[in-house]
Amino acid sequence: MLDLLIRNGTVIDGTGKAGTEANIGIENGRIAYLGPDQPEAEQVIDAAGRYVTPGFVDVHTHYDAQVMWDPNLDPHPRHGFTSIVLGNCGFGLAPINSETAAYLVPMLSKVEAIPLETLRAGVDIDWSSMAEMLDRVEGHVAPNIAFGTGHSALRTMVMGERALTDKASPEELAKMQALLRESLEAGSISFSSSHADTHRDHNGDPVPSLIADREELLALASQVRNYEGTHLGFVSSVGIMTEETKALVADFALAGQRTVNWPLFVPGQLPDELAEVQLSTADYARARGAEVRVQCSSQPQDVRINFKTGLGYDTYPGVFSELYKLPVPARIERMKETETRQHMRVVLDEVAASANPVGIFAKLELFTVDVASHPDNAEFVGRKVVDIAEELGCSVLDACLDIAIRDELTTTFLVANFPEHTKEGWGLIARSLADDRTLWAATDGGAHCDVLFGASHATSFLSNAVRDHGVMPLEQAIHLFSQVPAEYIGVRDRGVIREGAHADVLVIDLDRLQTCPLEVRSDLPGNGMRLYADARGYDYVLVNGVPVVDHDEYTGAQPGTVLRRGRDTYTAAIPAARREVA
């Protein structure tokens, strides 16, 4: 007798093939039967009128801290995710000790916009090595999770304060390599790094990986090539890719002889010719024998900003550099000063006219008040700041700052949508996802809590692009969210429905599927704030054959496993034609 039978559903197996009517039998966490019969089972799910698909695989999140207090990694499973990769962008919480934690925790708070009070209340760092961290969460998680090893954690562990200023000595580089190997041997599945100038720590300084030179970066990347089931991640730039940067990404991939995914391509954000420059990074690498994919967003990127975390503003020169080295109370007092505002206006005008990759935040005339908490700001929510300024008889900058100061700088401003929420916009996203140079992966789950909500990517795409606008077949969309990312990073026996595969399975009511309205919750440890949107339409989300979501609600089950390198992953193949070039 089977443990569970899912019957009468339309099975979309994740390979891109057309859906078929079939029944799925599950035993011991794996799919034991797939076909027309209905074998005996202890539990039966009737999926009549529903689609039965593989669970979604997300290769780029930042739940490294949240997993320590939240075994669900909420809200990712609510949106259909069953396997999730942590430890991206060069950030992570292992290896670590009490001295490095004093830097790494506030750095993570700043660069990934996770409330510091939440990290301090929710994370008790009682581990040091990667092996100890993996063991700590094993058996205490609802979805499957995997950890990458971050460059900044390695550099800080070896170099201490000098990680923020100095080139590594040969001895220090050798120690970093040894620590990375130790982490890979413990089960880490990747090495990741960042050279993105927007990655600034809580002191306003570049994070440690940005100080590393090319030699160090490639020397670390080269360590993964000797370990089965590994891949690489690299945030090379947030601006337009230059030939030099493309070469660095390709060399990074070649050093490790592994697949590389790098963020971020947002459909509609750039003119067509500049968008092609970004995508051509994959072409450049492939011509040299490497396999690189550009992470691509699958929902309109609603760009938000606030004056508290100031991601982007902290890279602006002059007075902005001064302001974002101050604690929030002192920053507020400075922002009240007329002279400070005059200096801010000059910098904003200069940045807006430049090619700064985060220059859009300098164009305050684009801003709409999106989320506010002070009662005196309630009337402004949903309104453009230019209209508010005209009504109040003040400048746009004064209106923005006065509103933000009332909220102690937590006011969220909506800057733009890339692309617009229209059939044409969803069509552009669909075409971008179908490009074989891209890889769907852009949720940033667990990060940028105040300005970004990414867990809804698959839900929004399926309900809008597939169901409502018909710009992509359902089978292709499921393939892009399941088998493609699983195979690209080499997750074994997941991302497909077939006999023998792990039973990570979704039962989807496509007619009911939707992303709920965005809201602000203060439900993180320490009353930390985050943007949140629930999902509707996932009748069941099964991880290793056990329901973790039942009709949109968590069951409390924790059947997820820590996916460990080699045991649960394999080395994804680089096409032979590219290997021959290399």
VOGU-3710 file (C-alpha; in Angstrom, 3 decimals, decimal comma):
1> mldllirngt> 0,000/0,000/0,000  1,273/3,470/-0,973  1,547/6,343/1,462  -0,364/8,763/-0,735  -2,237/8,784/-4,050  -2,961/11,948/-6,023  -5,689/11,026/-8,475  -7,727/12,556/-11,309  -5,413/15,505/-11,897  -3,775/16,803/-15,060
11> vidgtgkagt> -0,094/16,027/-14,597  2,393/18,505/-16,031  5,680/16,738/-15,430  8,069/19,710/-15,656  9,808/18,637/-18,860  7,760/20,930/-21,073  5,615/18,110/-22,473  1,850/18,483/-22,705  -0,118/17,645/-19,594  -1,811/14,249/-19,312
21> eanigiengr> -4,471/12,757/-17,102  -2,643/10,501/-14,642  -2,469/9,385/-11,045  0,606/9,718/-8,846  1,497/7,262/-6,109  3,964/8,280/-3,402  5,893/6,042/-1,057  8,762/6,879/1,302  9,008/10,416/-0,045  9,389/9,438/-3,697
31> iaylgpdqpe> 7,086/8,964/-6,661  6,508/5,224/-6,820  3,774/5,153/-9,464  2,722/7,348/-12,391  -0,053/6,123/-14,654  -3,764/5,484/-15,194  -4,362/3,038/-12,335  -5,381/3,876/-8,776  -3,322/1,683/-6,462  -4,270/1,414/-2,804
41> aeqvidaagr> -2,970/4,214/-0,584  -3,342/5,257/3,031  -4,184/8,817/1,992  -5,870/10,048/-1,183  -5,931/13,558/-2,685  -8,564/14,090/-5,358  -7,055/16,549/-7,856  -9,989/16,621/-10,288  -9,942/19,919/-12,168  -6,462/20,693/-10,860
51> yvtpgfvdvh> -2,970/20,680/-12,319  -0,357/18,496/-10,637  3,174/19,806/-11,172  6,689/19,608/-9,728  7,504/22,027/-6,932  9,346/25,175/-7,940  13,112/25,534/-7,449  14,560/28,908/-6,437  18,329/29,255/-6,811  18,673/32,777/-5,383
61> thydaqvmwd> 17,389/33,686/-1,926  18,700/35,149/1,332  16,864/33,139/3,983  20,181/32,354/5,739  19,034/34,064/8,930  15,270/33,481/8,697  15,657/29,703/8,555  16,987/29,854/12,104  13,646/31,044/13,504  11,193/30,096/10,753
71> pnldphprhg> 11,246/26,478/9,502  8,713/27,374/6,799  10,864/30,072/5,186  7,576/31,898/4,877  6,148/32,811/2,427  8,091/30,797/-0,173  6,230/27,471/0,259  2,889/29,301/0,090  3,921/30,313/-3,433  4,836/26,799/-4,557
81> ftsivlgncg> 8,556/26,630/-3,760  9,831/23,298/-2,503  13,634/23,629/-2,987  15,454/26,833/-2,126  19,126/27,892/-2,322  20,574/30,220/0,327  24,019/31,802/0,639  24,093/34,016/-2,460  25,830/37,254/-3,489  28,883/36,378/-1,411
91> fglapinset> 26,899/36,598/1,843  26,241/33,937/4,451  26,583/33,030/8,102  29,231/30,317/7,896  32,083/30,063/8,516  31,697/32,455/11,440  32,822/33,150/15,008  31,874/35,681/17,657  34,322/38,272/16,331  33,275/38,016/12,690
101> aaylvpmlsk> 29,588/37,830/13,642  29,901/41,315/15,129  30,571/42,522/11,580  28,716/40,009/9,380  25,321/40,317/11,084  24,935/44,121/10,740  26,503/43,902/7,270  23,848/41,363/6,233  21,190/43,595/7,742  22,335/46,575/5,726
111> veaipletlr> 23,163/45,065/2,358  20,102/42,786/2,210  17,776/45,138/4,103  16,817/42,730/6,880  15,928/44,585/10,104  18,881/44,474/12,475  16,571/44,115/15,461  15,184/41,005/13,768  18,585/39,430/13,255  19,585/40,140/16,837
121> agvdidwssm> 16,323/38,780/18,252  15,959/35,826/15,918  19,440/34,411/15,383  21,520/32,808/18,098  24,769/31,954/16,359  25,859/28,808/18,154  27,813/27,337/15,257  31,094/28,143/13,557  31,637/25,875/10,556  29,411/25,154/7,583
131> aemldrvegh> 29,040/21,574/8,834  27,714/22,779/12,200  25,271/25,193/10,565  23,886/22,529/8,225  23,430/20,117/11,120  21,651/22,806/13,133  18,815/23,171/10,611  18,655/19,563/9,379  15,285/18,083/10,346  13,824/21,486/11,211
141> vapniafgtg> 12,698/22,886/7,877  9,581/22,582/5,729  11,041/23,021/2,209  14,315/21,569/0,980  17,182/24,024/1,371  20,774/24,227/0,192  23,538/26,579/1,277  26,220/28,281/-0,761  29,416/29,652/0,756  29,902/33,409/0,590
151> hsalrtmvmg> 33,130/35,212/-0,263  32,626/37,975/2,310  32,251/35,440/5,124  35,469/33,674/4,090  37,430/36,890/3,760  36,264/38,255/7,110  37,037/34,968/8,872  40,612/34,945/7,580  41,528/38,636/7,464  39,453/40,263/10,193
161> eraltdkasp> 39,245/44,054/9,854  41,799/43,979/7,024  39,157/42,257/4,885  37,677/45,716/4,342  40,861/47,381/3,180  43,703/45,143/2,063  44,734/42,707/-0,612  45,011/39,160/0,704  48,499/37,805/1,178  49,345/34,421/-0,386
171> eelakmqall> 49,004/32,841/3,048  45,607/34,439/3,632  44,373/33,368/0,217  45,460/29,802/0,944  43,512/29,903/4,228  40,402/31,138/2,411  40,720/28,333/-0,101  41,058/25,796/2,705  37,968/27,182/4,469  36,011/27,003/1,217
181> resleagsis> 37,069/23,398/0,659  36,029/22,584/4,214  32,600/24,084/3,570  32,190/22,208/0,291  33,188/18,956/1,960  30,527/19,610/4,621  27,815/19,920/1,983  27,787/23,507/0,680  26,770/23,428/-2,981  28,351/26,615/-4,324
191> fssshadthr> 30,724/29,526/-3,983  29,343/33,018/-4,542  30,852/36,477/-4,666  29,982/40,071/-5,464  31,727/42,979/-7,138  28,583/45,143/-7,217  29,305/48,649/-5,962  25,822/48,893/-4,413  26,807/46,256/-1,856  27,791/48,580/0,996
201> dhngdpvpsl> 27,945/47,591/4,642  26,426/49,289/7,696  29,369/51,710/7,810  28,856/52,737/4,195  31,986/50,873/3,082  32,263/48,270/0,297  31,645/44,732/1,570  34,760/42,515/1,846  34,343/40,714/-1,488  34,547/44,048/-3,306
211> iadreellal> 38,086/44,537/-1,976  39,250/41,230/-3,435  41,251/41,428/-6,637  40,814/39,294/-9,742  43,479/36,829/-8,632  41,693/36,122/-5,350  38,292/35,794/-6,987  39,468/33,249/-9,545  41,603/31,362/-7,030  38,526/30,790/-4,884
221> asqvrnyegt> 36,292/29,926/-7,829  38,813/27,303/-8,910  38,207/25,306/-5,730  34,740/24,111/-6,745  35,992/22,241/-9,824  37,235/19,391/-7,658  33,897/18,888/-5,907  30,992/17,019/-7,451  27,651/18,810/-7,426  28,777/22,423/-7,206
231> hlgfvssvgi> 28,046/25,617/-9,102  29,022/29,309/-8,936  27,222/32,601/-8,392  28,557/36,075/-9,081  27,074/39,567/-8,842  29,480/41,247/-11,202  27,822/44,612/-11,699  24,517/46,435/-11,389  25,294/48,652/-14,373  25,746/48,024/-18,074
241> mteetkalva> 28,121/45,128/-18,643  31,453/46,205/-20,095  33,741/43,913/-22,079  36,039/43,808/-19,053  33,216/42,681/-16,778  32,023/40,079/-19,277  35,545/38,700/-19,400  35,683/38,519/-15,607  32,396/36,582/-15,449  33,621/34,172/-18,131
251> dfalagqrtv> 36,975/33,705/-16,400  35,157/33,087/-13,113  33,161/30,288/-14,766  36,223/28,829/-16,459  38,240/28,870/-13,244  35,672/26,662/-11,567  34,576/24,730/-14,649  31,049/25,116/-13,370  27,820/26,819/-14,368  27,461/30,434/-13,239
261> nwplfvpgql> 24,299/32,435/-12,696  24,436/36,153/-12,096  21,750/38,754/-11,320  19,895/40,612/-12,554  18,053/41,068/-15,848  14,762/42,920/-15,509  12,676/42,876/-18,725  11,710/46,382/-19,767  14,181/48,173/-17,539  16,592/48,973/-20,356
271> pdelaevqls> 16,171/49,910/-24,013  16,392/46,909/-26,331  19,983/47,560/-27,392  21,203/47,842/-23,796  19,167/44,826/-22,737  20,973/42,844/-25,432  24,309/44,012/-24,009  23,363/42,422/-20,677  22,166/39,185/-22,254  25,257/38,965/-24,446
281> tadyararga> 27,264/38,210/-21,307  26,058/34,638/-21,786  27,140/34,681/-25,440  30,564/36,010/-24,496  31,062/33,251/-21,938  29,772/30,521/-24,244  32,175/31,580/-26,966  34,976/30,867/-24,512  33,655/27,502/-23,386  31,809/28,597/-20,249
291> evrvqcssqp> 28,152/28,327/-19,291  26,699/31,521/-17,825  23,050/32,469/-17,453  21,554/35,820/-16,557  18,986/35,607/-13,760  15,698/36,947/-15,104  12,703/38,368/-13,290  9,346/36,724/-14,014  7,081/39,486/-12,755  7,163/43,256/-13,202
301> qdvrinfktg> 9,899/44,622/-10,988  8,141/47,189/-8,856  11,077/49,337/-7,816  10,769/50,816/-4,333  13,016/52,866/-2,085  13,031/54,373/1,385  15,304/56,831/3,120  16,085/54,519/6,050  18,011/51,646/4,514  18,762/53,821/1,508
311> lgydtypgvf> 20,002/51,028/-0,753  21,340/53,023/-3,690  21,446/56,339/-1,880  24,364/55,074/0,189  26,449/54,968/-3,009  25,701/58,599/-3,930  28,538/61,098/-3,368  28,787/64,187/-1,199  26,150/64,749/1,433  24,539/61,361/0,798
321> selyklpvpa> 27,753/59,596/1,728  27,783/61,560/4,972  24,116/60,940/5,760  24,268/57,189/5,312  27,121/56,830/7,738  24,944/58,352/10,476  22,522/56,486/12,731  18,895/57,085/11,781  18,074/59,662/14,515  21,087/61,791/13,583
331> riermketet> 20,313/61,383/9,879  16,766/62,628/10,469  18,030/65,734/12,239  20,405/66,481/9,355  17,621/65,920/6,818  15,511/68,563/8,547  18,143/71,218/7,827  17,608/73,539/4,867  21,309/73,514/4,008  21,410/69,710/3,943
341> rqhmrvvlde> 18,425/69,626/1,606  20,088/72,099/-0,720  23,174/69,883/-0,912  20,976/66,823/-1,467  19,223/68,546/-4,359  22,533/69,284/-6,075  23,665/65,653/-5,767  20,302/64,312/-6,938  20,411/66,514/-10,052  23,950/65,367/-10,841
351> vaasanpvgi> 23,171/61,680/-10,359  19,908/61,884/-12,322  21,823/63,298/-15,304  24,570/60,669/-15,067  24,853/57,026/-16,075  24,731/55,883/-12,441  23,115/52,414/-12,423  20,916/53,381/-9,472  20,294/56,874/-10,766  16,549/56,257/-11,009
361> faklelftvd> 16,295/56,870/-7,254  17,462/60,444/-7,864  14,373/61,160/-9,998  12,002/62,014/-7,174  9,362/63,239/-9,616  8,684/59,563/-10,405  7,868/58,697/-6,800  4,482/57,551/-5,501  3,859/57,091/-1,775  3,386/53,334/-1,505
371> vashpdnaef> 3,437/52,417/2,202  3,317/54,806/5,179  2,641/54,325/8,868  2,146/57,748/10,476  -1,524/58,839/10,593  -0,648/62,214/9,076  0,712/60,390/6,003  -2,394/58,273/5,383  -3,887/60,784/2,943  -0,764/60,615/0,771
381> vgrkvvdiae> -0,661/56,846/0,183  -1,165/56,014/-3,491  -0,471/59,582/-4,629  2,400/60,933/-6,697  4,844/63,094/-4,764  4,812/65,794/-7,462  1,086/66,263/-6,875  1,551/66,320/-3,109  4,314/68,915/-3,421  2,176/71,125/-5,635
391> elgcsvldac> -0,694/70,879/-3,169  1,550/71,745/-0,221  3,429/74,472/-2,084  6,874/72,969/-1,561  9,571/71,218/-3,569  9,345/67,530/-4,410  12,392/66,844/-2,225  10,818/68,672/0,717  7,605/66,683/0,288  9,495/63,371/0,183
401> ldiairdelt> 11,619/64,156/3,213  8,792/65,609/5,313  6,660/62,510/4,693  9,591/60,162/5,342  10,664/61,927/8,543  7,170/61,542/10,021  7,608/57,773/9,493  11,148/57,823/10,902  12,327/57,288/7,302  10,423/53,991/6,825
411> ttflvanfpe> 8,024/55,381/4,195  8,165/53,230/1,069  8,070/55,059/-2,258  7,184/53,265/-5,484  9,562/54,492/-8,171  8,668/52,535/-11,309  7,373/49,278/-12,772  9,549/47,309/-15,221  7,657/46,482/-17,356  4,122/47,744/-16,869
421> htkegwglia> 1,417/45,376/-15,597  -0,142/44,914/-19,048  -0,437/42,108/-21,591  2,443/43,666/-23,491  4,541/43,783/-20,324  3,839/40,159/-19,463  4,587/39,219/-23,070  8,011/40,855/-22,807  8,696/38,920/-19,597  7,629/35,662/-21,268
431> rsladdrtlw> 9,944/36,225/-24,234  12,813/37,050/-21,887  12,286/33,886/-19,853  12,150/31,781/-23,016  15,581/33,088/-24,094  18,103/30,316/-23,379  20,587/32,891/-22,079  18,399/33,589/-19,064  17,588/31,553/-15,972  14,499/32,253/-13,956
441> aatdggahcd> 15,790/33,290/-10,521  15,117/36,664/-9,055  13,043/36,440/-5,896  15,735/37,495/-3,394  13,488/35,835/-0,801  14,167/36,923/2,758  15,946/40,114/1,673  15,041/43,752/1,025  12,118/43,329/3,373  11,126/46,988/3,169
451> vlfgashats> 11,173/47,559/-0,599  10,908/44,215/-2,413  8,593/41,232/-2,416  9,789/38,451/-4,674  8,241/35,226/-3,377  5,255/35,770/-5,686  7,255/35,415/-8,922  5,857/32,054/-10,023  2,339/32,717/-8,720  2,125/36,072/-10,484
461> flsnavrdhg> 3,494/34,722/-13,753  1,177/31,713/-13,848  -1,919/33,716/-12,969  -1,166/36,713/-15,207  1,095/35,712/-18,102  -0,238/32,165/-18,502  -3,885/32,202/-17,418  -5,084/35,762/-17,961  -3,003/36,868/-20,972  -2,022/33,569/-22,599
471> vmpleqaihl> 1,489/34,715/-23,530  3,122/31,388/-22,572  1,797/27,803/-22,387  1,418/26,436/-18,876  3,710/23,486/-19,626  6,553/25,780/-20,667  6,148/27,988/-17,602  6,210/25,024/-15,220  9,314/23,731/-17,015  11,086/27,072/-16,477
481> fsqvpaeyig> 10,240/27,151/-12,762  11,089/23,518/-11,997  13,259/21,335/-14,234  15,352/24,129/-15,745  16,722/25,612/-12,482  17,040/22,158/-10,896  19,171/20,892/-13,765  21,156/24,097/-14,129  22,548/23,841/-10,605  22,403/20,050/-10,510
491> vrdrgvireg> 19,717/19,219/-7,947  19,281/15,464/-8,103  15,832/13,895/-8,780  13,859/17,090/-8,280  12,066/19,507/-10,583  10,241/16,746/-12,494  7,424/14,286/-11,944  8,562/10,783/-12,849  8,844/7,480/-11,108  11,780/7,503/-8,718
501> ahadvlvidl> 11,915/11,288/-8,317  11,481/12,931/-4,943  7,825/13,754/-4,355  8,036/17,554/-4,353  4,597/18,111/-5,863  2,062/20,919/-6,258  -1,693/20,585/-6,726  -2,728/23,877/-8,330  -6,202/25,321/-8,819  -5,244/27,583/-11,713
511> drlqtcplev> -8,645/29,280/-11,801  -8,205/30,363/-8,185  -4,475/31,097/-8,335  -3,518/34,616/-7,326  -1,050/36,750/-5,424  -2,864/38,558/-2,634  -2,503/42,333/-2,193  0,804/43,554/-0,826  0,748/44,550/2,833  3,121/45,582/5,588
521> rsdlpgngmr> 3,584/43,193/8,486  5,613/43,591/11,666  5,760/39,853/12,284  9,510/39,281/12,247  11,432/38,770/15,513  11,953/42,052/17,303  8,801/43,379/15,576  10,759/43,744/12,360  8,807/45,032/9,373  8,471/43,366/5,988
531> lyadargydy> 6,396/43,605/2,836  4,221/40,519/2,464  1,786/39,020/-0,020  0,019/35,723/0,525  -1,032/33,302/-2,223  -4,265/31,545/-3,074  -4,738/28,555/-5,332  -2,178/26,036/-4,105  -4,430/23,262/-2,834  -1,400/21,286/-1,742
541> vlvngvpvvd> 2,349/21,806/-1,600  4,141/18,520/-0,902  7,796/18,247/0,083  9,225/14,738/0,002  5,688/13,411/-0,166  4,381/15,299/2,873  1,949/18,247/2,613  3,487/21,430/4,029  0,678/23,609/2,640  -2,944/22,421/2,608
551> hdeytgaqpg> -5,381/24,776/0,867  -3,183/27,823/1,389  -2,350/27,119/5,030  0,787/25,641/6,593  0,351/22,170/8,063  3,224/22,477/10,520  5,086/19,564/8,918  8,854/19,893/8,460  9,791/17,186/5,927  12,410/19,237/4,087
561> tvlrrgrdty> 15,992/18,127/3,866  19,237/20,063/3,747  20,431/19,379/0,205  24,087/18,490/0,526  26,712/18,661/-2,174  27,337/15,354/-3,880  24,720/13,377/-2,014  21,833/15,503/-3,309  23,481/17,330/-6,203  25,473/16,467/-9,293
571> taaipaarre> 27,714/18,546/-11,514  25,546/20,111/-14,181  26,871/19,430/-17,660  28,441/22,197/-19,704  27,541/21,461/-23,348  30,322/19,583/-25,103  30,758/22,232/-27,782  31,633/24,771/-25,108  33,962/22,441/-23,237  35,882/21,873/-26,472
581> va> 36,371/25,625/-26,870  37,717/25,805/-23,318
//
